[in-house]
Amino acid sequence: MIKGILIGASFGAVLSVCFSFIFMFIGQGIAGGYVSFWGESWLYFAALFPCVITFIYLSTYFFRIDTPSNKKMWILSFFVTLFLIWYISTLGALTGEYIVRGLIQKRETIGVNELGTLGWGSVYALILTPILTPINRWLLELFYNILTKFKATKSSLN
């Protein structure tokens, strides 16, 4: 189980960095140009925590159950996608902005629109969840196969 937790944390961290980079690269291109190669650092902070925690939870979930059915993987993919997009675009974005701008120490909220971020982040989550669920389904299958390869699932221990 410890092996699965370490694999889940590593998978979540790598995934959060990759997706943050891709999102920034596409977003800067659509916006008209590239300001920096890595983009805004708040997105990396916003995505790291929920991705790591989610994949740690999934590794313990896969350790406790037998081989999941296709239906169960699709349902799991839907809810994981909804949670990750919603958290990253709302609470994660606010936390990332506070860390990058140093507003936690100053106890100020200058330049951060909390209500707008929470509202539009929820809208983004509702719009993007059906689009990104098939991609996440593939990622969950990949993650499950990695766990099975390293014998960190219940079905691989039998």
C-alpha positions as CSV (number, residue, x, y, z in Angstrom):
1,M,0.0,0.0,0.0
2,I,2.9,2.4,0.7
3,K,4.3,1.6,-2.7
4,G,0.9,2.6,-4.2
5,I,0.8,5.8,-2.2
6,L,4.2,6.8,-3.5
7,I,3.3,5.9,-7.1
8,G,0.0,7.9,-6.7
9,A,1.8,11.0,-5.3
10,S,4.4,10.8,-8.1
11,F,1.9,10.3,-10.8
12,G,-0.3,13.2,-9.5
13,A,2.7,15.6,-9.3
14,V,4.0,14.8,-12.8
15,L,0.4,15.0,-14.2
16,S,-0.2,18.4,-12.6
17,V,3.0,19.9,-13.9
18,C,2.4,18.5,-17.4
19,F,-1.2,19.7,-17.6
20,S,-0.4,23.1,-16.1
21,F,2.3,23.5,-18.8
22,I,0.0,22.4,-21.6
23,F,-2.8,24.7,-20.4
24,M,-0.4,27.7,-20.1
25,F,1.1,27.0,-23.5
26,I,-2.3,26.9,-25.2
27,G,-3.7,29.8,-23.2
28,Q,-0.8,32.1,-24.0
29,G,-1.0,31.1,-27.7
30,I,-4.7,31.9,-27.8
31,A,-4.1,35.2,-25.9
32,G,-1.7,36.4,-28.6
33,G,1.8,35.5,-27.5
34,Y,4.1,33.9,-25.0
35,V,5.2,35.9,-22.1
36,S,7.4,33.2,-20.6
37,F,8.2,29.6,-21.3
38,W,6.6,28.3,-18.1
39,G,3.7,30.8,-17.8
40,E,2.1,31.9,-14.6
41,S,3.3,30.0,-11.5
42,W,0.0,30.2,-9.7
43,L,-1.5,27.4,-11.9
44,Y,1.3,25.0,-10.9
45,F,0.4,25.7,-7.2
46,A,-3.3,25.4,-8.0
47,A,-3.0,22.0,-9.6
48,L,-0.3,20.3,-7.5
49,F,-2.2,19.7,-4.3
50,P,-5.5,18.3,-5.7
51,C,-3.8,16.1,-8.2
52,V,-1.5,14.5,-5.7
53,I,-4.2,14.0,-3.1
54,T,-6.6,12.5,-5.8
55,F,-4.1,10.0,-7.1
56,I,-3.0,9.0,-3.6
57,Y,-6.7,8.3,-2.8
58,L,-7.1,6.4,-6.1
59,S,-4.1,4.3,-5.3
60,T,-5.6,3.2,-2.0
61,Y,-8.9,2.6,-3.7
62,F,-7.4,0.4,-6.3
63,F,-5.5,-1.4,-3.6
64,R,-8.7,-2.3,-1.8
65,I,-10.9,-3.5,-4.7
66,D,-10.6,-6.2,-7.3
67,T,-10.3,-5.3,-11.0
68,P,-12.7,-2.4,-11.6
69,S,-15.4,-2.7,-14.2
70,N,-15.5,-0.4,-17.2
71,K,-18.7,1.2,-15.9
72,K,-17.0,1.9,-12.5
73,M,-14.0,3.4,-14.2
74,W,-16.2,5.7,-16.3
75,I,-18.1,6.9,-13.2
76,L,-14.9,7.3,-11.3
77,S,-13.4,9.2,-14.2
78,F,-16.4,11.6,-14.3
79,F,-16.3,12.4,-10.6
80,V,-12.5,12.7,-10.5
81,T,-12.6,15.1,-13.5
82,L,-15.3,17.2,-12.0
83,F,-13.5,17.4,-8.7
84,L,-10.1,18.3,-10.2
85,I,-11.4,20.9,-12.6
86,W,-13.6,22.5,-10.0
87,Y,-11.0,22.6,-7.3
88,I,-8.2,23.8,-9.5
89,S,-10.3,26.5,-11.1
90,T,-11.8,27.8,-7.8
91,L,-10.0,27.1,-4.5
92,G,-6.7,26.1,-6.2
93,A,-6.6,29.3,-8.3
94,L,-7.3,31.4,-5.2
95,T,-4.7,29.6,-3.1
96,G,-2.1,29.8,-6.0
97,E,-2.8,33.6,-6.4
98,Y,-2.4,34.2,-2.7
99,I,0.9,32.2,-2.6
100,V,2.4,33.9,-5.7
101,R,1.3,37.4,-4.8
102,G,2.2,37.1,-1.1
103,L,-1.2,38.0,0.1
104,I,-1.4,35.4,2.8
105,Q,1.2,37.3,4.9
106,K,-0.2,40.7,4.2
107,R,-3.8,39.7,4.8
108,E,-4.9,41.7,1.8
109,T,-7.2,40.8,-1.1
110,I,-6.1,43.5,-3.5
111,G,-6.2,42.2,-7.1
112,V,-7.9,38.9,-6.4
113,N,-11.6,38.6,-7.3
114,E,-12.7,35.8,-5.0
115,L,-16.4,35.7,-5.9
116,G,-15.6,35.9,-9.6
117,T,-13.1,33.1,-9.4
118,L,-15.5,30.9,-7.5
119,G,-18.4,31.6,-9.9
120,W,-16.5,31.3,-13.1
121,G,-14.4,28.4,-11.9
122,S,-17.7,26.5,-11.2
123,V,-18.9,27.3,-14.7
124,Y,-15.6,26.1,-16.2
125,A,-15.9,22.8,-14.3
126,L,-19.4,22.2,-15.6
127,I,-18.4,23.0,-19.2
128,L,-15.1,21.1,-19.3
129,T,-16.1,18.0,-17.3
130,P,-17.9,16.3,-20.3
131,I,-15.0,17.2,-22.6
132,L,-12.2,16.0,-20.4
133,T,-13.8,12.9,-18.9
134,P,-12.7,10.6,-21.8
135,I,-9.1,11.9,-21.4
136,N,-9.2,11.2,-17.7
137,R,-10.7,7.8,-18.3
138,W,-7.6,7.0,-20.3
139,L,-5.3,8.4,-17.6
140,L,-7.1,6.3,-14.9
141,E,-6.5,3.2,-17.0
142,L,-2.9,4.1,-17.4
143,F,-2.6,4.7,-13.7
144,Y,-4.2,1.4,-12.9
145,N,-1.9,-0.4,-15.3
146,I,1.1,1.3,-13.7
147,L,-0.1,0.2,-10.2
148,T,-0.7,-3.3,-11.5
149,K,2.8,-3.5,-13.0
150,F,4.4,-2.5,-9.7
151,K,2.1,-4.9,-7.8
152,A,0.3,-2.2,-5.9
153,T,-3.3,-3.3,-6.6
154,K,-5.4,-6.0,-5.0
155,S,-5.8,-7.9,-8.3
156,S,-2.0,-7.9,-8.9
157,L,-1.3,-9.4,-5.4
158,N,-3.5,-12.5,-6.1
